[in-house]
Amino acid sequence: MALIIEIIIGIIIAIVVYEMIHRMIVQRATRIVRRSAQDDTDMAVKAALQRLVNDQVLSEDEAQIQRAETVADVWGRGVMAFEYSLPAAMDTERRLPELERTLNVALASYSADHQIKSVGTGSAFIVSDIWEYEDHLHLDVAYLMNESTVEYLKDLKKLNDPAV
């Protein structure tokens, strides 16, 4: 009887150790992919903002990224979407639709110029949300590198659709 209990305890310990090691490996791989995706997205956003400065849509001061962070922790593993914070000008809130459109055009141009692949057709980067809060312009930019991110965008559309 004691031998059976020891075997059961040994199996339980082996399962727990396996799960812990497996989880650490998966989390590490996810962090590596997310970091790479954020680096690619950071470069695309900086290039798009510079294009808007060159086209005189934004000033140099407005195009300075103050903070960038992932939104994947909220939406789940595999979602490659990142939030950027920029200083807002006096009329930023009135210009939000124009800014979103021009940023999407600039991001599409960047992904085409650099031949960045995406899931499906179209741009690899898209502004999924844009808003002003506490004198900062906030942008959520999604990198459409996997199906999880595409599903995230579909979920956002459902949330923003008044007919649903």
N, C-alpha and C positions, 0 to 999 in steps of 0.2 A: 504494500500500500504506500509506503514512504517513497519507493522508487517511482511510482506513478505520479505522485505529487511533485517530485523533483523534475520529472520529465515535463510535466505540464508547466511548471514554473520556468524551466529552461526554454520551452517553446515560446512562452509569453515574453520573456526577456529578449529572445532572438527577434521576435516580431517587432517589439518596441524599438530595438536598436536599428533594425532594417528600415522602419518607417522614419526614424530620425535622420538617418544617413540619406535616405532617398529625398526627404524634404529639403535638406541642406543643399543637395546637388541641384535639385529643381529650382530652388530659390536663387542659387548662385547663377545658374544659366539664365534665368529670367532677368536678373539684375544686369548681367552682361549685355543681353539683347536690348533691354530698356535703355541702358546707358549709351549704347551705339545709336539707337534710334533717336535719343534725345540730342546727341551730338549732331546727327544729320539734320534734325529738325531745327536746332539752333542755327546752324549755318544757313538753312533755307530762309528762316525768319529774318535773320540779319541781312541777307541779300535782298529779300523782299522789302524790308524797311528802307534799305539804302536806295533801292529803286524808287520808292515813294518820295524820298528826300530829293533825289535827282529830278523827279517829275514835279517837284514842289507841291506835293499833296501834304506832306508832313515837313516840319522843321527838323533841324539836327537835334534839338533838345527833345522833341517829341518822340524821336526814333531811338532813344536810348533805353535798352532793356534793363530794367532794374531788378527783376527777379524772374526766374524760370523754374517751374517745378512740374512734376508729373501729376496727372489726374487719375492715373491707373489705380492708385490705392483705393479710390472711391468706387470706381466702376468695375474693377476686377482684373485678374491676371490676363496679360496679353494685349490689353488696350494701350495703344501707343498714341496718347494724347497728352499735350503739355500746355500748361498755362504760362503766359508771359504777361508781365506787368510793365507798363510804360507810363511816363508822366502824361497827364491829360491837359490839353489846352482849354481855353474858355469855351469854345464851340464844339468840343469833341462829341458830346452827346447828340447834337443835331446832325453831325457828319457820320454817325455810326454805319448806316447802310452803305454810304459811299466808300468808307474805309474798308468795310468787309469785302465789298466787290473788288476794289483795287488791290487789296491784299491777296485775294484769291487769284486774281489775274497774275500778279507778280509771283506768287508761289507756283502757279501752273507753268509759268515761263521758266522759273528756276528748275523745276523738275524735268521739263522738256530739254532744257539746255544741258543739264547734267545727266540725262538719260536715267533718271531714278525710276525704278520699277514700282508699280503699285498693284494691289489686288483689283482686277477689273481694268476698265479703260479710264482715262482721264488723269488728272493730276495726282501725284503721290501725296501732296499736302493740301489740306483744306482748313479754312477757319471754321471751326464747328460752333463757336460762340464768341460774341464780342459784347462787352458792356463797360460802363463807366461806374466806378465806385471809389469814393473818398479821394477824388482828384487823381485817379489812376485809370488808365485804359487797360482793360484786361482782355487778353486774347486766348482762346483755347484753339490750338492748332493740332489737328490729327494727322498722323503719318499713316497712310493707308497701306501698310506693309503686310497686314494679315487680316483674316476674316473676323477676328474679335473686334478690331477697330471699325470695320465696316458695320458690324452689328451694333456697335456703340453709337455710330452716327444714325442708324435707322431708329434706335431707341430714342435718341434725342429728337428726331423728327416727330415721332409719336407723341412725345411729351409736349412739343411746341405746337402741335396741330390742334386747333380749337375744335375740330369736328370729332375728335376721338373722345 
